[in-house]
Amino acid sequence: MPARQREKKSFLQAAKWTMPQLQDPFYAGLGQAVRIGTELLAALIVGGGLGWVIDTYVLETTPWGLVIGLMLGAGAGVRNAYRMAQRWPK
């Protein structure tokens, strides 16, 4: 293994072991909330983007493709949020 790769590997291992693990439930819950919010936003962006592409380049049915894409994205985001919330420890 080249010296550069060994240095990188040892640096990554040192960084991994020196990172403190937070046990505070507030921060754990905050992390979960941020993750759910991010997934909801991403689902809306993807659904709206696909609807816009269908409207603009495929069917030319403005604005119905965008509306349907946003609704499907919102539904997918809520479904992902629900599934994630089911995995939370009680």
C-alpha positions in Angstrom: 0.0 0.0 0.0 1.5 3.4 -0.9 2.5 5.7 1.9 -0.1 8.3 0.9 -2.9 5.8 1.2 -1.6 4.6 4.6 -1.5 8.2 5.9 -5.1 8.8 4.7 -6.3 5.6 6.3 -4.6 6.3 9.6 -6.0 9.9 9.6 -9.6 8.6 8.9 -9.2 6.0 11.7 -8.0 8.6 14.1 -10.8 11.0 13.2 -13.3 8.1 13.7 -12.1 7.3 17.1 -11.8 10.8 18.4 -15.3 11.9 17.5 -17.4 12.0 20.7 -20.7 10.2 20.7 -23.5 12.4 21.9 -25.9 10.6 24.2 -28.2 13.6 24.8 -31.8 12.7 23.8 -32.5 16.3 22.7 -29.8 16.2 20.0 -30.9 12.7 18.9 -34.4 13.9 18.5 -33.2 17.0 16.7 -31.2 14.9 14.3 -34.3 12.8 13.5 -36.4 15.9 13.0 -33.9 17.4 10.6 -33.7 14.1 8.7 -37.5 13.9 8.3 -37.7 17.5 7.2 -34.9 16.9 4.6 -36.7 13.9 3.2 -40.0 15.7 2.9 -38.3 18.6 1.1 -36.4 16.2 -1.2 -39.5 14.3 -2.1 -41.3 17.5 -3.0 -38.4 18.7 -5.1 -38.1 15.4 -7.0 -41.9 15.1 -7.5 -42.2 18.7 -8.7 -39.2 18.4 -10.9 -40.5 15.2 -12.6 -43.9 16.8 -13.0 -42.3 19.9 -14.6 -40.3 17.8 -17.0 -43.4 15.9 -18.0 -45.3 19.1 -18.5 -42.5 20.9 -20.5 -41.0 18.1 -22.6 -43.4 15.2 -22.8 -47.1 15.9 -22.6 -47.3 19.8 -22.6 -50.3 19.7 -20.2 -49.2 22.7 -18.1 -49.8 22.9 -15.1 -51.3 19.5 -14.4 -48.1 17.4 -14.5 -46.5 19.8 -12.0 -49.5 19.6 -9.7 -49.7 15.8 -9.9 -45.9 15.5 -9.4 -46.1 17.7 -6.3 -48.9 15.7 -4.9 -47.1 12.4 -5.5 -43.9 13.9 -4.0 -45.8 15.0 -0.9 -47.3 11.6 -0.5 -44.0 9.9 -0.9 -42.4 12.3 1.7 -45.2 11.7 4.2 -44.9 7.9 3.7 -41.1 8.1 4.3 -41.6 10.2 7.4 -44.2 7.8 8.8 -41.9 4.8 8.1 -39.0 6.6 9.8 -41.1 7.5 12.8 -42.1 3.9 13.3 -38.5 3.0 13.8 -38.0 5.4 16.7 -37.4 3.8 20.1 -40.3 4.1 22.4 
